[in-house]
Every structure is written in C-alpha cells, then in structure tokens.
C-alpha cells in the first residue's frame, strides 16, 4: 500500500463526506460517492438495500470475513470551523461515520492490491445506524448467508482513547437500549380544588422518584442505566395538570437485567395508577441489542496483537452492529481520536492520522485472521 497516496486519499474522502452529511436511511449522495470510489478497486459492487453499498472481494475461498462502516450523519449544526465544514445547515457528521467510511474505502484499496487471501472479504457501507437500525435491515436481506460470512468486524472512533490506539474487550462492549415513554392522564381542576382532581404532574414526579430509588437499590455490580430526560405537564400555574408525559432511556448489558428494568417500570406504573387515580400507559421502543464481542475471537485477537488495549468496562451507549453479532461471531472495536471532544458534539472531528491507523488496523486484523499459525484460517 502506498502510504503517502493513501494519506491524501483518506483525507480527501473524509472531507468530501463530511461536507455532505445525510440522515437515516436516505443517503443518495453518500451512497453514490461510495459506489464511485469502490468501482476503482475492481470489487463486485452490491446494493443489499436502498442506499447501502457493499463490495465483494472474491479470492475464490469458501468463507468470507465482513467489515462494516456506518454512513449516516446527525441533525447537528456544525461548529468546528474546519475548511471541510458541512454544506447542509443543521446536519453534521458529529459521530465519526465519515471517518469510518474513509477507513473502509482505504481498506478496500489495499484489498485491491492483494493478489491472494485465505478468505473472501465483504465490505458493507450501512445506512441508518443512528436511526432506525440499518444493520437489522441489512441482515434481513440475507447478504451474510449469501456470501458465506463466518465472522464480522466493526469499529467506532472514540474520543477518550489516545489517537490511533485500538481498544476492545471480550463479552459486553456496549449496552442494549430501549426508549421508554410514559403517558399519564389525570383530571384538571383549579388548584384551589386540587383534592377534586387527579394530579398528573405530581404522579409523574412521584413515579420518577420511586423508579430512581428502586434502581439505586440494585447491586452496584450490575451494569445498567435508567434515566428520564423529559417531563412535560400542565398548561398554567393555577390549574392541576390533567396530563403528563415522561421520556427516558433504559440500558443494560445482560438480557435478564434489561428485562428486569422494564418489568420494574411496568410494575411501578401499575402501582402508581392504583394510588393516584390517573390512567398510566407505558411504551418501550425496540431499541438495539447489546454489543457482545465473541469471547474466543476477541481473546485470540488480543493475544495476537500485543498493542491492542483490553478495555476494563463496557460503555452505556448503543450500536446497531449488535444485529450482525446475532448472526455470526463478531468483534467491535474503539479507535482512539485523542481529542476528548465527545461524540455528537458540534465541535467533534477526527484527526487525519487516525484514518491511516484505522486502515492499518483492518489490514492487521485480516492478516491475523488468515495467518495459518493463528488457527483462525482452519476455523474459516
């Protein structure tokens, strides 16, 4: 791989993609740009679903390794002041997906220069990671089965790791998530006659407090998150609120803990309904499953790559890469940016040097997976 040329190309791809952020599943400009770049590699270009792009590098092998990059941006007004600032008001690549795509394009270029490989390689550029979960839709197309994918890999840039450092852990890596909406219907009366009404605001406040106290009593060894970020109620100061709405998030790593938190909310809502005189409804979104790295595969990669950092604790954010993990053994990594600027921040950006490290890392993963002495090639 010609490093100088690749450095320039990586930065160019990333800047172009950064200037043209698109949201969700509707990515016409982005998918056309990715397709055009991939056509130069000689790979077979596929469209598993609208605005998704895949590249199939057929080395004549029975099995395939899959590498994925997400493509969608966020509804954020950029404040980086960079020369490649978003050209679309209110939209920005504030989560590094422009970097993920550039890294995978660089990896595609290096694959084009290989004359042989012990496995085939499938690269998937996936829309809708932020919403509604494009990985699930990709899996439903059957592309993993059609191209005989035996293992899958993904990464996300990570501000709190040193630039170029790659971190991973076996087992729980990122949390399962579900959004919870609670509607409370009471009865409005003048505040002076509050005993004749059913106070939805007080019920909402009491319910949140009770849920928080119950959650805090759980063992500190159980990784979980249950927080409400929105409470809307009432219309005017001297009228008892006739309705209220709570919106929150539930996150955990273990399925039993996740279900337990949901069951707890439902039970406490039913109890509040009985005692408050209000009607209470609870709705959970489907959310994303937990990112659970394959223990054996992750452990062997850690043993084979001494500079790979073993992360101590999982993260409470979520990622739809988990849907691939439900189909095939998979590993998801964090690639450090070293900036400390959080994901989704309007000042977020990825240093160019990190792109080079990302391409190098994917090549190393492929080399380790296909090295005879590693034992992976026999499993493939």
N, C-alpha and C positions, 0 to 999 in steps of 0.2 A: 504494500500500500504506500502510495506516495504522500508522505505526511504533509508537506507544505501545501500541495494542491488540495488535499483533504481539509486542512485547516481553513483555507479560503472558502471552499465549497460549503463546509459545515456552517460557517458564519453567514454566508450568503443565503443558504436555505433558511436558517433560523430567522434572519432579519426579514426575508420575504414573508414567511409565515406569520411572523409577529405583526407585520403591518396589516394583515388581512384576517383578523380573528372572526370566526364564525361559531355559532352556538348550537348545542344539542346535536340533533341528527341531520340538520340541514346545512351541509358543508360543500356546496358546489364548487366554490373557488379552490378550497383546500384540497379536495379530492382530485380535481383536475391537475393541480400543481404537483401533487404527489405522484399521480399516474405518469405525467410527463417526465418527471425525474427518474422514475423507475424504468421507463421504457429504454433508457440508455444502458441499462445493466444487462439486457438480454433475457431477463427473467420472464416467465409467463405471468401476465398481469390478469388478475381476477377481480370480480366485483361481487363479493358474497352477499351484499345487501346495498341499497342505495347509499351513495356517498361513503362507502367503505372501500378500501383498496387493499388487495393482497398481492404479494409477489412470491411465486413458486420457483425455487431453485432446485431443479431436478438433477441430482447426481447419480440417478439410477439405483438408489438404495431402497430397501424395503420400508424403512422407518423414517420419520420426519421429526425435527425439532422446530417448535414455533416460538417466534419472538414478536412481541406486540408493542405498539405505540398508540397512545390515545391522541385525538386530533382536535377536540372541541375547546373553545375558549370560555370566558366568563363575562357576565354583564357588569363589568367594572370599568370605570373611567380611569384611563392610564394617567399616572403622574410621574413616570420615570424621567421624562425629559430627554430620553435617548433619541439618537438620529432615526432609529427604526420604529418610532412610536406608532401605535395603532392609528390607521387611517379611518377607522369606523368609530364615531363617538359612542361612548357607553359600552364599548366592548374591548376586551384585552386578554391576551394570553398571560394571565396572572397566576397560573398554576404550572407553568413549565411544559405544557404539551407541545409548544413549538420546538422546544429543545428535544423532547422525546422523539418527535418526528424526524428532526435533523440527524439525531444519532442513528436512528434506524435506517435513514437514507444512506448515511456513511457506511453503515454495516453492509447494506445492500451492495454498495460499490466494491467493498472488499470481497464480498462473496463472488462478485462477477470476475474477480481476478484469480479465484481459486480454480485449479484445473481438476481437482478431485476432493471428495469429502466422504467421510464414513456414514453420513446420513444426508437426507434431503433437508432443505430449510424452507420454512414458510414464514414470511413476514406479514403481519396483519396491522394495518393502519385503521384504527377503530374510532368511529364517531360516538358521541353521546356518553362519554364516561361520567361527566358531571351530572347529567340527567338525560335520559331516564334509565341508563344502564345498557349501553350498546353492546357490552360483552355478552350479555344474556341473549340478545338478538343474533349476534354473530354465532354463538353456539347453536342456536336453534336452526341455523341454515344447514348444519351438518358438515361444515367445511373441515372440522377437526377429524372427523371419521373418514371423510372422502380422501383426505391427503395423509392419512395414517399417522397422525400426530401422536407421539409417545410421551412427550414432555413439553412444557411451555414455560416461558420466562418473560418477565416484565420488570420495569424499573420506574422509579419516580425520583425526580430531583428533590433534594432535601436540604433546607437552609441551615440546619443545625449540625451538619457534619462538615468536616474540613473539605475544602474544594478537591474534587477528584477521588475522595475516599468513598468506598462502597461498603454499606452495612447491610446485614441480614441476620435473621435468627430462625432456627427451626420452629415449627409449630406456629402459634399465634403471632402474627405480624401487624395486622390492622383489624379493627373491630367490625363486627356486624352492626348495622344501623337500621333504625326504623324511626320515622317521624310519627309523633302522637298528637292528635287533635282531640280536644275535649270541649264539647258544647254543653252549656248549662242554661236551661230555660227556667226562669223564676216567675215572679209576678210583681209588676211595678205598682207602687203606691207612693204617696207623698211621704217624705222622710219622717214627718211628724207622726205618721200612722204605720211605721215600719213593721209593727207586730202583725199587721193585717196582710203583709206581703210575703214574698219568698225571695230573699236577697241573693241574687246570682253572684254578685261581686264578692260578698262575704263567703259564700260557698266555695267559690273558686280559690280565694285566698286560703281558706281553711284546708281545702283539698291539697293544694300545693305544699303547704306546711306539713301536713300529715304524711304525704308521699316522701318528702325530703327526710323527715325524721325516721321513717321506716327504712329508707335506703341507707341512711347513715349508720343504722344499727347493724347492717350486714358486715361480715368479716372484711377487714382491710386487705386480706389476701386475695379477695375476689375482685378481679379487674372488671370495672363496669362504669357506666356514666348514665345518669338520668337527670336531665335539667330542662326546665322550662324557660323559654326566652321571650314569650309574648303572653300578655294578659290584656284582653280588651273587654270592657264592660261599661254599661250605662250610657246615659245621654246628657244628664245635667246634674248639678251638685246636690239638689234637694229632692231628688226622686230616687227611690230604691231601684237599683239596677234590675231590669227584667230579664236580661240575658248577659252571658259572659262567654268568652272563648279563650282557651288555653292552647298554646302550641309549644311542643317540646321535642326532645330527641332522646332516644334510648339506644345505648350502645353496650356491647359486651363481646367477649371472645368465645366463651363456651356456650353451646346451644341451650343447655339447661339453665344457665344464668340468664340468658336472653329471654327465654320463655318465662322464667320466674319473675323478671321485672315487669313484663307485660301483664302477667296474671295478677301481680300485686296492684298495679294501677287499676285494672278492671275491678278487683275486689274492693278497693278503697273508694272507687267511684260509686259502686252499688251501695256501699255503706253510707256515703255522703248523701245519696239520693233519698234514702230512707229517712235520714235525720233532718234534712234541710227543707223538704217539700218541693225541691226543684227536680226537673227532669234532666238527667245527665246522659250524654252519649259519648262514647269513646271510639275513635277510629285510628288504626295503625296502618301506615303505608307498608308496602312490601320491603322497601329498603334493599341493602346489599348484604350478602352473607359475609362472615369474617374471612379475612385473608389468612389462610392457614398454610404455611410453607411445608412441603413434603419433608418430613424429618430426615429420612435416609438420604434423599437427594441433596438437601441443604447441608447436612453434615459432611457428606463426601466433598462437596464444593468447598466448604470451609477447610477441610483437611488438605485439599489440593491447591488452594490459593491462600498462602500464608498472610497476605496483606488484606484479605477480606475481613472486615470488622464484625465480630459477633455482638449484636445489639443486646442490651440487658433486658429491656422491657418493650412490649408491643405498644403501638400507637392507637389512640382512640378515634382517629379519623378513619374513613371507609374508602374502599376502592372496588370497582366492579370487576377487576381482574379475578376476584374470588369465583366468578362464574366459570372461568376456564379451569380453575382448580378443582371444581366439582366434576370435571370431565377427565382430566389427565393429571399425573404428577406434575407439580409446578412449583416455581420459586419466584418470589417477588423481592426486589432489592431497592434500597435507597442509595442514590448517588449524590454525594455532598456538593453543595454550591459554595459553602463557606461564607455566605453573605449575612446570615442571621435575619434577613428580611422574610417575614412569614409568607407562606403560600396564600394566595387570594388577596394579598396586599397590593394597592395600586402602584407601589414602587418596586414590585418584585421583578427580577430579571436573572438571567443565568449567564455567568461569565463564559466567554468563548472557549477558554481552556477546558472547561468541564465537558464540552461537546466531544473534544478529542479523547478525553478519558473514557467517555461513555462508549464510543466506537471501539476503542481498545479493549474495554471490558467485555463487550459482547463477543469479540473475536476470541478472547481468552476463554470465556465460557464454552464456546463451540469447540475450541481446541481440547479443553479438559474433557468435555462430554464424548469426544470422538477418539481420544487417545487410548490405544489398546491396553496399556498397562493400568489405566484407571479403572477398568472394569465396566465403565459405562457403555462402551461400544458393544459388549456382549449382551447387555440388557436391551439395547436398541435393536 
